């Protein structure tokens, strides 16, 4: 009987912690980014849309992997900016949500689609 009590308490503690711990997903290599050749930097489409990155020039479209191959760095304004739970190149969610997604009990909520586009 004591074992079941300890097990129940452990499960409740784990569930409680899973509502506190955040898991951060970073942009995948196939994520679409915008390149500034004069700055040798790249930024995300949301950072351009919301005026966070000051790319005042024409920019090229590439994947994040291509930007890395060119030795371009991410725009610091975009990296440090927060869109609610999201950064310029990240998406955060609670561990509880990740577990529910893993078991198919919650729809997967990724910031990037399979083709590299930004969902939001």
PLY file of the C-alpha trace (Angstrom):
ply
format ascii 1.0
element vertex 120
property float x
property float y
property float z
element edge 119
property int vertex1
property int vertex2
end_header
0.00 0.00 0.00
2.88 2.38 0.79
4.33 1.75 -2.66
1.10 2.89 -4.31
1.07 6.03 -2.16
4.67 6.85 -3.14
3.91 6.10 -6.77
0.82 8.33 -6.73
2.70 11.18 -5.08
5.56 10.78 -7.57
3.16 10.95 -10.51
1.49 14.07 -9.13
4.87 15.74 -8.53
5.98 14.86 -12.08
2.76 16.26 -13.55
3.18 19.43 -11.50
6.78 19.86 -12.64
5.78 19.26 -16.27
3.62 22.41 -16.10
6.66 24.43 -15.01
9.46 23.04 -17.20
9.64 24.58 -20.67
11.04 22.78 -23.69
12.51 25.02 -26.39
12.43 23.89 -29.99
14.91 25.65 -32.28
14.32 26.29 -35.95
15.15 23.31 -38.17
17.81 23.37 -40.87
15.12 23.54 -43.57
13.46 26.64 -42.03
13.18 29.53 -44.46
15.29 32.55 -43.53
16.11 35.87 -45.16
19.73 36.79 -45.91
21.42 40.18 -45.68
24.56 39.86 -47.78
25.97 43.22 -46.69
25.68 42.28 -42.99
26.42 38.57 -43.53
23.43 37.81 -41.32
20.10 36.03 -41.58
16.76 36.64 -39.93
13.35 35.01 -39.67
10.31 36.15 -41.65
8.43 37.10 -38.43
11.29 39.44 -37.45
11.00 41.22 -40.81
7.20 41.31 -40.60
7.23 42.89 -37.12
10.12 45.26 -37.86
12.53 43.64 -35.39
15.35 43.14 -37.92
16.55 46.26 -39.69
17.33 44.71 -43.05
16.79 47.82 -45.20
18.03 46.18 -48.35
16.78 43.55 -50.73
17.34 40.18 -49.14
17.60 36.65 -50.53
15.57 33.70 -49.35
17.43 30.59 -48.20
17.21 27.80 -45.65
18.86 28.06 -42.28
21.32 25.33 -43.33
22.34 27.38 -46.38
22.85 30.44 -44.15
25.09 28.36 -41.88
27.08 27.12 -44.91
27.70 30.75 -45.88
28.96 31.42 -42.32
26.20 33.97 -41.79
25.18 34.67 -38.20
21.62 35.17 -36.97
20.49 38.77 -36.50
20.95 39.51 -32.78
17.80 41.64 -32.63
15.80 38.68 -33.87
17.49 36.13 -31.60
16.79 38.19 -28.49
13.22 39.20 -29.35
10.25 37.39 -27.77
6.88 36.89 -29.49
5.02 35.65 -26.41
6.37 32.09 -25.97
8.41 32.30 -29.14
11.75 33.85 -29.97
12.96 34.87 -33.40
14.22 31.34 -34.06
12.64 29.32 -31.25
9.34 27.94 -30.01
8.75 27.12 -26.33
6.13 24.87 -24.84
5.61 23.11 -21.53
6.87 19.58 -20.99
3.27 18.48 -20.29
2.28 19.57 -23.81
5.24 17.75 -25.34
4.24 14.53 -23.55
0.62 14.83 -24.71
1.81 15.46 -28.28
4.08 12.41 -28.12
1.18 10.13 -27.17
-1.14 11.72 -29.74
-3.44 13.21 -27.11
-2.78 16.78 -28.19
-2.29 18.07 -31.75
1.37 18.73 -32.51
2.02 22.44 -32.52
5.22 23.21 -34.37
6.22 26.67 -35.47
7.58 25.30 -38.77
5.88 23.20 -41.39
7.52 20.33 -43.30
8.53 22.64 -46.16
10.35 25.10 -43.89
7.63 27.72 -43.78
6.81 29.53 -40.56
3.35 28.70 -39.23
3.30 31.83 -37.05
0 1
1 2
2 3
3 4
4 5
5 6
6 7
7 8
8 9
9 10
10 11
11 12
12 13
13 14
14 15
15 16
16 17
17 18
18 19
19 20
20 21
21 22
22 23
23 24
24 25
25 26
26 27
27 28
28 29
29 30
30 31
31 32
32 33
33 34
34 35
35 36
36 37
37 38
38 39
39 40
40 41
41 42
42 43
43 44
44 45
45 46
46 47
47 48
48 49
49 50
50 51
51 52
52 53
53 54
54 55
55 56
56 57
57 58
58 59
59 60
60 61
61 62
62 63
63 64
64 65
65 66
66 67
67 68
68 69
69 70
70 71
71 72
72 73
73 74
74 75
75 76
76 77
77 78
78 79
79 80
80 81
81 82
82 83
83 84
84 85
85 86
86 87
87 88
88 89
89 90
90 91
91 92
92 93
93 94
94 95
95 96
96 97
97 98
98 99
99 100
100 101
101 102
102 103
103 104
104 105
105 106
106 107
107 108
108 109
109 110
110 111
111 112
112 113
113 114
114 115
115 116
116 117
117 118
118 119
